[in-house]
């Protein structure tokens, strides 16, 4: 089994040493310790961090991550709670994704509007709101 000191593990995972220490303090990860007290990590820890990163990427809060980890440590009897938490996270993520897609659409519309104005396709008098209405979009 390959082990990594915190500096090497930081480079391997792309997380700063202070982030790794914070995750440990928050009990998101539990590195092992050498006899001298120094932390060490394994590839299994790296895999766990990848999964946590995916959950964080969905917007799951540190609080909910801690709840999930606690339930996970309790075993299979908590699968229904974990499943409900993951489904709730998914629903919130999808709502945020919908909002982000709408923002991107407005951004693209604004870019297209400016490009059309520069090209003389849209008159100087036409406002962006009018342009959106022609497209059937709302700001």
RAJO-V609826 format. One record per pair of residues at least 24 apart in sequence whose C-alpha atoms are under 7 Angstrom apart, sorted by sequence separation. I is the first residue (numbers start at 1). J is the second residue. D is the distance in Angstrom with one decimal. If there is no record, write none. Layout:
I&J&D / I&J&D
//
This chain:
60&89&6.3 / 9&41&6.8 / 6&39&6.5 / 13&46&6.5 / 106&139&6.7 / 5&39&6.4 / 6&40&6.3 / 59&93&6.6 / 5&40&4.8 / 58&93&5.6 / 4&40&5.3 / 5&41&6.5 / 3&40&6.1 / 4&41&5.0 / 3&41&5.5 / 4&42&6.2 / 28&66&6.4 / 3&42&4.8 / 2&42&6.1
//
